[in-house]
């Protein structure tokens, strides 16, 4: 039962996919089915999924992440996972996992931390040298190192908050429009009801595009972070 518009982000509500375990199982099974090559005749949606897989792969190939073994598979799988999770939140009575900071942070933090830890083990001197820009004035060196360190440390937070904020804002707006549309069925004129219905449909299409774009931006930033890895 939803009390207000913000209760839609409460995972304790009795809605579908309100359990995190169910969310992971559903998403992993979806990716396995979409990635399966055991079909006798290839369905149409396989070609659609290949578009997203090729988009993620092409982005990795344009960066230095292509030299890291298995990184392309991680980014492509993450891209498909985020698309499924973002779009599933647009279905009525389905819990939106990516609107929770805990879910987006559990995706961004391990990937960012793995790049940092592997870079330190691979070449510690390159990591330390990367904290100081080339040609910087000597008196500013301590401040530049602190600023660069802070900017690197906040990357997983900004990465996760961006995804969560965009998905949460979209669902809140959809809920508000839906509430006004429901009230207009009994209190307003036919013109007001038709106008709100058109706004709801157009914003749903807009939110569909936002779901795809935010999944792409999340994977794009992870790929850009891999460019700083000392290969």
N, C-alpha and C positions, 0 to 999 in steps of 0.2 A: 504494500500500500504506500503510495507516494504522498507525503505530507505537503511538500512545497517543491519548487523547481530544483533546489539543491539536493533534495533527497534522492534524485535520480542518480547521483554519484555516490550513494551509500551502498556498498557492496553487501550489506546485510539485508537489503530488501529482497523480497521473494520474487525475483525476476530471473529470467533465463541467463545463464552464464554468470551468476552472482558469486560463484565459487572460483577461485583462482585456478584450482586444479582442473576444473572443467574447461576453463578458458585455454589453458596450455594444451590439453588433450584435443580440444576442438580445432585449435589452430594448427597443431602439428599434423593431425590427420588430414586436414584440408590441404596442407602443403604437400604431404606424401601423395595424396590422390592426384593433385595437380601435376606433380613431378613424375608420376608413374609412367613407365614406358611399356606396360604390359597389355595395352589395349590392342584388340584385334584390328579395329579401324579407329583412327585418331578422331576424337570428337572435336567439335568446333571450338569449345572453350579451351582446348589445348593450345591452339594458335594464339588465342588472346593472352593466355598465361605466358607464352613464349615472348610476347611483346614486352611484358614487364621484366622477365628474366634477362632478356637481351639489353633492356635499358639499364638494369643494375650492373650487368657485366661490362657494358661499354663504359660506364662511369669508372669502374675499377681499372679497366685497361688504360684509361687516360691518366692514371695516377701511378705513383710508385708502389701502390698496394698490390699491383699485379705480380711483383717480384716475391711477395710473401705467400708461401704455399698455403692454400686453403682459404685465403682471405676473400677471394671472389665468391666462394660458396657461402661464406658467412654473410656477406653483404647481400647477396641475391636472396638467400633464405630470409634474412631480416626484412628485406623489402616486401616480399610476399606476405610475411607474417603481419607487418604493420598495415598493409592494404586490407587484409582479411579482418583484422581487429578494428580498424577505423570504419570500414564499411558495415561491419556487423552492428556497430553502435547506432547506425541509422535505422535499424529495424525496430519497430515498436516492441516494447517490453523486453528488450535485450539490453543487458548491462554493457556499458561502454568501458572496456578495460583501459584503453589508452587515455581516458580522461582522469585516471588516477596517477599521481606522481610516483607512487610506489612501483607501478608497472613500468612506466617509461624510464625511471631511474634504474630499475633492475636490468634494463636493456642497454642503456647508455653507459652506466658506470663500469660494468665488466669489460666492455669493448675498449673504452678509453684506458682503463687500468691495464689491460693486457698489452696495449701498444706502449704505454709508459714503461711497464716492467720489462718487456722484451727489449725495448730500446736501451734501458739501463744495463741489462745483462750483455747486450750485443756490443755496445760501444759507449761506456760511461763518459768518456772524454767528449764525444760528439754531443751528448745530451747537455753537458755542462756548458760547452761552447755555444750551443744554440740559445742559451739564456741571455747572451749578450750580443746585440746587433753589431754588425761590422761597421767600423768607422765611428763608433760612438765616442763622445768626449770622455776622458778619464774621470773627471769629477762626478759624472752622472752614472758611472758604471754600477755602483751599489744600488741606486734607485731603479735603474733599468732592469737589473737582475730580479729585484723584488716584484716589479710590475709584471715582468714576463712570467715569473713563477705563479703569481696570483692569477694571471690570465689563463695559464694552463690548468690550474687547479679548479677553476670555476667552469671549465668546459663541459663536464658531464651534467652540471646543474643547469646551465643555460640550454644544453641540448635537450634535457628532459622537460624542463619548464616550458620550452617553446612548443613541444608536441602536446603537452597536457593543457596548456592555456588555450591553444587554438581549438582543440577538440572540445574542451569544456565550454568555451564561449559559444561555439556553434550549437551545441545541444541545449544550452540555456535559452538561446534565441529561438530555436525551434519549439521549445516547451512553452515559452511566452506567447508566441504566435498561435500555437495550438490551443492555449487556454482562452485567448481572446476570440479565436474562431469558434470554440465551443460555446462561449457566452453569446456570440453574435447569432447563433442558431435560434435563440429564444428571445433576445432583447433588441437586436438590430434589424436593419432593413436587408433586403435581398442584395442590394448593391454593396453594402459593407461586408456581407458574408462572402460574396463573389470576389471582392478585392482582397480580403484576408486569405481566401483560398488560393488565389493566384500568387500572392506573396509567399505563402507556405510552400507551394510547389516550386517556385523559382528559387527560394532559399534552400530547399532540399537538394535541388540540382547543384546549386553553388556549394553546399556542404559536401556533396559527392566529390566535386573537384578538389575541395580543400583536403579531403581525406587522402586522395592520391598525391597531392602536392606535398603534404606534410610527411608522408612516408618517404617520398623521394628526397626531401630536404634532410631528413634524419640520416638517411644512408649517405647522402652527398657529404654531409659534414664529417661523418665517420671516415669516409674515404679521404677527405682533405686532411684530416688529422694524421692519416697514415703517410702523407707526403713528408712529414717531418721525421719519420722513422729512419735511423741511420742504417742503410742497407749495405 
